[in-house]
Amino acid sequence: MTKFINAFVKDEDGAVTVDWVVLTAAIVGLGIAGVAAVSDGVDELAGRISDGVQAVDVEGAPAGGGEE
């Protein structure tokens, strides 16, 4: 019985799994934080690009945004 207890105490497989879970959770958390940090700026930039593209007048194109 003492051999079993000593082997159980020395077994590190579970500790490695916990380490990987913690590291993976940290990486996912950093990714979510990064997306949250830049999402407002990206939305604003996309709106400005859309406004700029819509303001361009292409010669020969029908008026009214392509609707006939």
N, C-alpha and C positions, 0 to 999 in steps of 0.2 A: 504494500500500500504506500509506503514512503517513496518507493521508486516512481510510482505513478504521480504522486504529488510533486516530487522534484522535477519530473519531466514536464508536468503541466505548468509549473512556475517558470521553467526555462524556455518554454515554447514561445516564440516571438511572431508567429504567423498572424495572429490577431492584431498585434501592435502595428505591423506593416500595413495591414488593411485599413486600420484607423488612420494612419498617416496619409495614405492615398486618398481617403475620403475627405479628410480635412484640407489637403492640398487642392483637390478638385473643387471643393466648395469655395475655397478662396479664389481660385481662378475664375469660376463662374460669377462670383460676386464682383470681382474687379471688372469683368466684361460687362455686366449689367450697369455698374456705376459709370463706366466709360460711355456706354450708349446713352445713358440718361444725361450725362454731361454735355454731349454734343448734339442731342436731338433737336433742341430748340434752335440752335444755329443752323442746322441742316434744313429744318423746315423753313426758316426765314430765307435762306439762300435759294432754296427751290422755288419759293414764291417770287423772289426777285428775278430769277432766271425766266420763269414762266411769263412774268409781266414784260420782260425785255423781248422775249420771242414773239409774244402776241403783238407788240408794238411795231415790229418790223413789217414794212410794206414791200411785198414782192411784186415786181412788175409782171403783169399778165395774169395775176391771180384774181379770181373773182372777189369782189368786195364783200365784207361781212363775215370773214373768217372761213371762207370756203363753202358756205351754204349757198345754194342757188335757188 
